[in-house]
Amino acid sequence: MHLHCDGFIELKLSSMHINDDGDDEGLDEQDRTIEKLTRQLDRARRKCEVYRSNLLSILKDIEEQKLQLSVKVQNIKLGMKE
């Protein structure tokens, strides 16, 4: 099983089985399982994007605070030289 951007289609095609007697009831169950797993994957991707966005925001804030501290330290150094 390989997942790519079009993973739903590839997953569905790679997991389809038809019984020798032609009974395809298993396909319906497999389709439901694939749909359920696809929804779970979509939710996980959305959560991941929210976490990523939050993390980038935190990192930006940290960088801004670091720059402010650098300026303060530089000002203290200059004040000590005078």
C-alpha positions as CSV (number, residue, x, y, z in Angstrom):
1,M,0.0,0.0,0.0
2,H,1.4,3.4,-1.0
3,L,-0.1,6.7,-0.2
4,H,0.5,9.8,-2.3
5,C,-1.6,12.9,-2.9
6,D,-4.0,10.6,-4.7
7,G,-3.6,8.0,-1.9
8,F,-7.3,7.3,-1.6
9,I,-7.6,6.0,-5.1
10,E,-4.3,4.1,-4.9
11,L,-5.2,2.6,-1.5
12,K,-8.7,1.6,-2.8
13,L,-7.3,0.0,-5.9
14,S,-4.5,-1.9,-4.1
15,S,-6.9,-3.2,-1.4
16,M,-9.7,-4.5,-3.6
17,H,-10.4,-8.2,-3.6
18,I,-13.1,-10.1,-5.4
19,N,-13.9,-13.6,-4.2
20,D,-13.5,-16.4,-6.7
21,D,-17.3,-16.9,-6.6
22,G,-17.8,-13.3,-7.8
23,D,-19.2,-12.1,-4.4
24,D,-18.2,-8.5,-3.9
25,E,-19.8,-7.9,-0.5
26,G,-16.3,-7.6,0.9
27,L,-15.8,-4.6,-1.3
28,D,-18.6,-2.7,0.4
29,E,-17.0,-3.3,3.8
30,Q,-13.6,-2.4,2.4
31,D,-15.0,0.7,0.8
32,R,-16.4,1.8,4.2
33,T,-13.1,1.0,5.9
34,I,-11.2,3.0,3.3
35,E,-13.5,5.9,3.6
36,K,-13.3,5.9,7.4
37,L,-9.5,5.7,7.3
38,T,-9.4,8.5,4.7
39,R,-11.5,10.7,6.9
40,Q,-9.2,10.0,9.9
41,L,-6.2,10.8,7.7
42,D,-7.7,14.1,6.6
43,R,-8.5,15.0,10.2
44,A,-4.9,14.2,11.2
45,R,-3.5,16.3,8.4
46,R,-5.7,19.3,9.4
47,K,-4.5,18.9,13.0
48,C,-0.9,18.7,11.9
49,E,-1.4,22.0,9.9
50,V,-2.8,23.7,13.0
51,Y,0.1,22.5,15.1
52,R,2.6,23.6,12.5
53,S,1.0,27.0,12.2
54,N,1.1,27.4,16.0
55,L,4.7,26.3,16.2
56,L,5.7,28.7,13.5
57,S,4.0,31.5,15.4
58,I,5.8,30.6,18.6
59,L,9.1,30.4,16.8
60,K,8.5,33.9,15.3
61,D,7.7,35.3,18.8
62,I,10.9,33.7,20.2
63,E,13.0,35.2,17.4
64,E,11.5,38.7,18.1
65,Q,12.2,38.4,21.8
66,K,15.7,37.3,21.0
67,L,16.3,40.3,18.9
68,Q,14.9,42.6,21.6
69,L,17.2,41.0,24.2
70,S,20.2,41.4,21.8
71,V,19.5,45.1,21.5
72,K,19.2,45.5,25.3
73,V,22.5,43.6,25.8
74,Q,24.2,45.8,23.2
75,N,22.9,48.9,24.9
76,I,24.2,47.7,28.3
77,K,27.6,47.0,26.7
78,L,27.7,50.5,25.2
79,G,26.7,52.0,28.5
80,M,29.5,50.2,30.4
81,K,32.1,51.5,27.9
82,E,31.2,55.1,28.6
